[in-house]
Amino acid sequence: MTIFEESKKYIPGGVNSPVRAFGSVGGDPVVIKGAQGSKIYDENGKEYIDYVCSWGPMITGHADPDIIGAVKHAADLGTSFGAPTKAELDIAKKICAMVPSVEMVRLVSSGTEALMSAIRLARAYTKRDKIIKFEGCYHGHSDSLLVKAGSGALTFNQPSSPGVPADFAKHTLVAQYNDIDSIKALLAENKDEVGCVLIEAVAGNMGVVLPKEGFLQELRKLCDDEGIVLLFDEVITGFRLAAGGAQEYFGVMPDITTMGKIIGGGLPVGAFGGKREIMEMMSHTGPVYQAGTLSGNPLATAAGLAMLNKLSQPDFYKNLKIKSDILFDGLADNCKNLGLKYAYNRIESMSCLFFKEGTVISFADAVKSDTGMYAKFFHAMLKRGITLATAQFEGMFVSTAHTDADLEATIKAHYESLKEIH
């Protein structure tokens, strides 16, 4: 019996997060034993060049010695205290210094928790119950956000989930990504009832979908005009597109930002922050309640601070972009040279190949992708020692640990894989 088969006896589906189960690509998942730099290794000792990067966090590669060293040092002092630490202050100051719109920040244990708490805060600040999200954008698995969601919910054809009360879902309105008129229509239909507009500035859970020029700026103006909190979900894009995230990259400042993934250096973490006048509504200085025994966990804060210090080094993002451009230009050239007219979206160190012709600028475009063809492509790449996202509707991530040899091998495997499946 394989490890995965035995896991199914004790863990629902054999996995602790659905997209890991290879449900949309078929076959049994690769069971990982360890990782180093750009490589991961399965329980049989096979090596793979990794572009999942733990779904984004490993921007400096796996088992980064500086981050591992920080965690080991912190662990020697204790793994949890349930009390304030200087490390919490240090990482909070660092986040506030790096993210343009964040004046105060609260640490939590996951991106889901950060989004759930940030929405509660936005509702309290505006005294309005309704929120607007975008179809195909995934913001964690809290009840009110599992409405036409992306990521695993989209992959398994479950845009909503059983167990979500209708009374919760009715407060969540759904707009179309990159369609400002869909927002205007919802606001007109729900005048003075919307407290928060929630968006992935770059959608990363229906594949990688970029905002059209001016879309985020128009959204910012609409929220200002209507007295609505603009909430950027930067769990993926935070510290990935730039040191200050998507808001720095596009020059659009939200009122609240949620973060995760990279700020934990690979450990479980989340955070939400924003304007001081909004954040001071959090308990215990304000009436909005939120708590967590492991919030600001010393291991996670140590790893996160070590990570942010590395990202603050001169030329970090310049060097990451050089690697990303080499790879993504090569992949785009492969499609061109093979005469394939697939959509290929990319931004900085994130990309996604959609198995469909034409552009992908919305959820409606993304879901026209040929997921069966993606499954064939995924396994063709896996056979050649390249790990990609286990679903069409996820992104590909580059790290600074990827070497020139890795990039060259990936471009070659990509060409051979596309040729094989066609």
C-alpha positions in Angstrom: 0.0 0.0 0.0 1.4 3.4 -1.0 1.7 6.3 1.5 -1.2 8.1 -0.3 -3.5 5.0 -0.2 -2.9 4.5 3.5 -3.4 8.3 4.1 -6.9 8.0 2.7 -7.8 5.7 5.6 -7.0 8.4 8.2 -7.3 11.8 6.3 -10.3 12.8 4.2 -9.3 12.2 0.6 -5.8 11.5 1.8 -4.8 15.1 1.8 -5.1 18.1 4.1 -5.8 20.6 1.3 -7.9 19.4 -1.7 -5.8 20.7 -4.6 -3.0 18.4 -3.5 -5.0 15.3 -4.4 -4.4 15.5 -8.2 -8.2 15.4 -8.5 -8.2 17.6 -11.6 -5.2 16.1 -13.3 -5.7 12.4 -12.4 -3.3 9.9 -10.8 -1.9 9.8 -7.3 0.0 12.8 -5.8 3.7 12.9 -5.4 4.5 12.5 -1.7 7.3 14.9 -0.7 10.1 13.9 1.6 12.2 17.1 1.5 13.4 20.1 -0.5 16.4 22.3 -1.1 16.7 25.4 -3.2 14.8 25.0 -6.4 14.3 21.2 -6.0 11.9 19.0 -4.2 12.4 15.2 -3.6 9.7 12.6 -3.3 9.7 9.6 -0.9 11.4 7.5 -3.6 14.2 9.9 -3.9 13.2 11.4 -7.3 14.2 15.0 -7.9 12.0 17.7 -9.4 12.5 21.3 -10.3 9.7 23.0 -8.4 7.5 25.9 -9.7 4.7 25.4 -7.1 7.0 26.9 -4.4 4.5 25.8 -1.7 1.9 27.8 -3.7 4.0 30.9 -3.6 5.8 31.4 -0.3 9.2 30.0 -1.2 10.4 33.0 -3.2 14.0 32.5 -2.1 13.8 28.7 -2.6 13.3 25.8 -0.2 15.2 25.4 3.1 16.9 28.8 2.7 19.7 28.7 5.3 19.0 32.2 6.6 15.4 31.4 7.3 16.1 27.9 8.7 18.8 29.4 11.0 16.3 32.0 12.3 13.7 29.3 13.0 16.2 27.1 14.8 17.3 30.0 17.0 13.8 30.9 17.8 12.9 27.3 18.6 15.7 27.1 21.1 13.9 29.9 23.1 10.5 28.2 22.9 7.8 27.5 20.3 4.8 29.4 21.7 4.2 31.8 24.7 0.7 33.2 24.3 2.2 36.5 25.3 3.8 39.6 23.5 7.3 39.3 22.1 9.8 41.7 20.6 9.8 39.6 17.4 6.1 40.6 16.8 7.1 44.3 17.0 10.1 43.7 14.7 8.1 42.1 11.9 5.2 44.6 12.4 7.6 47.5 11.9 9.1 45.8 8.9 5.7 45.2 7.2 4.6 48.8 7.9 7.8 50.1 6.4 7.5 47.9 3.2 3.8 48.0 2.4 2.7 51.6 1.4 -0.8 51.6 2.8 -0.2 49.8 6.0 0.2 52.0 9.2 -0.7 49.2 11.7 -0.9 45.5 11.3 -2.2 42.5 13.2 -0.7 39.0 12.9 -2.8 35.9 12.6 -2.2 32.3 11.6 -3.5 32.0 8.0 -4.6 33.9 5.0 -8.2 32.7 5.6 -8.1 34.1 9.1 -6.7 37.4 7.9 -9.5 37.8 5.3 -12.2 36.8 7.7 -11.0 39.3 10.3 -10.4 42.1 7.8 -13.9 41.9 6.5 -15.3 42.0 10.0 -13.3 45.1 10.6 -14.4 46.7 7.3 -18.1 46.1 8.2 -17.7 47.6 11.6 -15.9 50.6 10.3 -18.5 51.4 7.6 -21.5 50.1 9.6 -22.6 48.2 6.5 -23.1 44.4 6.2 -22.7 43.7 2.4 -19.5 43.0 0.7 -18.5 42.7 -3.0 -16.1 40.1 -4.2 -15.2 39.0 -7.7 -16.2 35.7 -9.4 -13.3 33.3 -9.5 -11.3 35.1 -6.8 -10.5 32.9 -3.8 -10.1 34.5 -0.4 -9.9 31.5 1.9 -12.6 29.1 3.1 -14.6 31.2 5.5 -18.4 30.9 5.0 -19.2 34.3 3.5 -16.3 34.0 0.9 -17.1 30.6 -0.5 -19.4 32.1 -3.1 -18.3 31.7 -6.7 -14.8 31.2 -5.4 -11.6 30.2 -7.3 -8.7 28.0 -6.5 -9.7 24.5 -5.3 -13.4 25.4 -5.2 -13.2 26.2 -8.9 -11.0 23.2 -9.7 -13.5 20.8 -8.3 -16.6 22.6 -9.8 -17.8 23.7 -6.5 -17.9 27.6 -6.6 -19.9 27.4 -3.4 -19.8 24.9 -0.6 -22.5 22.9 1.2 -22.6 24.0 4.8 -22.6 27.7 4.0 -25.9 29.2 5.4 -27.9 31.2 2.9 -28.1 34.0 5.5 -24.3 34.3 5.3 -24.1 34.1 1.5 -26.8 36.7 0.9 -24.5 39.5 2.2 -21.8 38.6 -0.4 -22.4 40.2 -3.8 -20.4 39.0 -6.8 -19.0 41.2 -9.5 -16.9 40.4 -12.6 -13.2 40.8 -12.5 -12.0 43.6 -14.9 -15.6 44.8 -15.4 -16.1 48.1 -13.6 -19.7 48.3 -14.9 -20.6 45.2 -12.9 -19.4 47.0 -9.7 -21.4 50.1 -10.6 -24.5 48.0 -11.1 -24.2 46.3 -7.8 -23.6 49.5 -6.0 -26.7 51.1 -7.6 -28.8 48.1 -6.6 -27.5 48.1 -3.0 -27.2 51.8 -2.3 -25.4 52.6 0.9 -25.4 48.9 1.9 -21.9 47.8 0.7 -19.2 48.2 3.3 -16.3 46.5 1.6 -15.0 45.6 -1.9 -12.6 42.7 -1.8 -10.2 41.9 -4.6 -7.0 40.1 -5.6 -5.2 42.9 -7.3 -3.8 40.3 -9.6 -6.1 37.3 -9.6 -4.1 34.2 -8.7 -6.8 31.6 -8.2 -8.4 31.3 -11.6 -5.0 31.1 -13.1 -3.0 34.3 -13.2 -5.3 37.1 -14.5 -4.0 40.7 -14.7 -6.1 43.8 -14.1 -6.8 45.9 -17.2 -5.1 49.3 -17.3 -7.1 51.7 -15.1 -9.4 49.0 -13.6 -7.9 49.2 -10.1 -7.7 53.0 -10.2 -11.4 53.2 -11.2 -12.2 50.8 -8.4 -10.4 53.0 -5.9 -12.3 56.0 -7.0 -15.7 54.2 -6.8 -14.9 53.2 -3.2 -13.9 56.7 -2.3 -17.1 58.1 -3.8 -19.3 55.6 -2.0 -17.5 55.5 1.4 -16.6 51.9 0.9 -13.5 50.1 2.3 -11.2 48.8 -0.5 -9.6 45.6 0.6 -6.7 44.1 -1.3 -6.1 40.4 -0.8 -2.3 40.3 -1.2 -1.8 36.8 0.3 -0.3 35.8 -3.1 0.9 39.1 -4.5 2.2 40.6 -1.2 6.1 40.8 -1.5 5.8 38.7 -4.7 5.3 41.5 -7.3 7.4 44.1 -5.4 8.6 44.8 -1.9 5.4 46.7 -1.3 3.2 44.2 -3.2 0.6 44.8 -5.9 -0.3 48.2 -4.4 3.2 49.4 -4.9 3.4 47.8 -8.3 0.2 49.4 -9.6 0.3 52.6 -7.5 -3.2 52.0 -6.0 -3.6 52.2 -2.2 -6.2 50.1 -0.5 -7.7 50.8 2.9 -6.9 47.3 4.3 -4.5 44.7 3.0 -4.3 41.0 3.8 -1.1 39.2 3.6 0.2 35.6 4.1 2.5 33.0 2.5 5.8 34.9 1.9 5.6 36.8 5.3 5.9 33.4 7.1 8.9 32.2 5.2 7.1 28.9 4.7 5.5 28.7 8.2 1.8 29.2 8.8 1.0 32.9 9.1 -1.3 35.6 8.0 -1.7 39.3 8.6 -4.0 42.2 7.9 -3.2 45.9 8.2 -4.2 49.3 7.0 -5.0 52.8 8.0 -4.5 53.6 11.6 -8.0 54.9 12.2 -9.4 51.6 10.9 -7.0 49.3 12.6 -7.4 51.0 16.0 -11.0 49.6 16.0 -9.5 46.2 16.7 -9.8 44.9 20.3 -8.5 45.6 22.8 -8.3 49.3 21.8 -11.6 49.1 19.9 -14.8 47.1 19.7 -14.0 44.6 16.9 -13.0 41.3 18.4 -10.4 39.0 17.1 -8.0 36.7 18.9 -5.6 33.8 18.3 -3.5 31.7 20.6 -0.8 31.2 18.0 -1.0 34.7 16.4 2.5 36.1 16.2 4.0 32.7 16.8 7.7 33.1 17.5 8.8 30.6 14.9 6.6 32.2 12.2 7.7 35.7 13.1 11.4 34.7 13.1 11.0 33.0 9.6 9.0 36.0 8.3 11.4 38.6 9.5 14.3 36.7 8.0 12.5 36.5 4.7 11.5 40.2 4.6 15.1 41.2 5.4 16.2 39.2 2.4 13.6 40.8 0.2 14.8 44.2 1.2 18.3 43.6 -0.1 19.2 45.8 -3.1 18.4 44.3 -6.5 16.4 41.3 -5.1 13.4 41.9 -7.3 15.6 42.9 -10.3 17.4 39.6 -10.1 14.2 37.7 -9.7 12.7 39.4 -12.7 15.8 38.5 -14.8 15.3 34.8 -14.0 11.5 35.1 -14.6 11.9 36.8 -18.0 14.4 34.1 -19.2 11.9 31.4 -18.3 8.7 33.0 -19.4 10.1 34.3 -22.6 11.3 30.8 -23.3 7.9 29.3 -22.6 6.1 31.8 -24.8 8.6 31.2 -27.6 7.9 27.4 -27.3 4.2 28.0 -27.9 4.9 30.3 -30.8 7.4 27.9 -32.4 5.0 25.0 -32.1 2.2 27.2 -33.7 0.1 27.0 -30.5 -2.2 29.9 -29.8 -2.7 29.4 -26.1 -3.2 32.3 -23.8 -0.2 33.0 -21.7 -0.5 35.5 -18.8 2.6 36.6 -16.8 3.6 39.3 -14.4 6.9 39.6 -12.7 7.6 36.1 -11.2 4.1 34.7 -11.7 2.6 33.1 -14.8 -0.1 30.8 -16.2 -0.5 29.0 -19.5 -4.2 28.7 -20.3 -5.1 25.9 -22.7 -7.5 28.1 -24.8 -7.1 30.5 -27.6 -7.6 34.3 -27.2 -7.0 36.5 -24.1 -7.9 35.6 -20.5 -8.9 38.8 -18.7 -11.9 37.4 -16.7 -13.3 34.4 -14.9 -15.5 33.7 -18.0 -12.4 33.5 -20.2 -10.5 31.3 -17.7 -13.2 28.6 -17.4 -13.1 28.0 -21.2 -9.7 26.4 -20.8 -9.3 22.8 -21.8 -8.6 21.2 -18.4 -8.1 17.8 -19.9 -5.3 19.1 -22.0 -3.8 20.8 -19.0 -3.8 17.4 -17.2 -1.9 15.8 -20.1 0.6 18.7 -20.0 1.0 18.4 -16.2 1.9 14.7 -16.3 4.2 15.2 -19.3 6.1 17.8 -17.4 6.1 15.7 -14.2 7.6 12.8 -16.1 10.4 15.1 -17.1 11.1 16.2 -13.5 9.2 19.5 -13.5 6.4 20.1 -10.9 3.7 22.6 -11.7 0.4 23.4 -10.1 -2.0 20.5 -9.9 -4.8 22.4 -11.6 -5.2 24.7 -14.6 -6.5 27.5 -12.3 -3.4 28.2 -10.3 -0.1 30.0 -11.0 3.5 29.1 -11.7 6.1 30.8 -9.4 9.8 31.5 -9.9 12.3 31.8 -7.0 15.7 33.3 -6.7 17.0 29.7 -6.1 16.2 28.6 -9.7 19.5 28.4 -11.6 20.2 29.0 -15.2 20.5 25.3 -15.7 17.0 24.9 -14.1 15.5 27.4 -16.4 17.1 25.9 -19.5 16.0 22.4 -18.5 12.4 23.7 -17.9 12.2 25.4 -21.2 13.4 22.2 -22.9 10.9 20.0 -21.0 8.1 22.5 -21.7 8.8 22.3 -25.5 8.9 18.5 -25.4 5.8 18.2 -23.3 3.7 20.5 -25.5 5.0 18.6 -28.6 4.1 15.3 -27.0 0.5 16.1 -26.1 -0.1 17.5 -29.6 
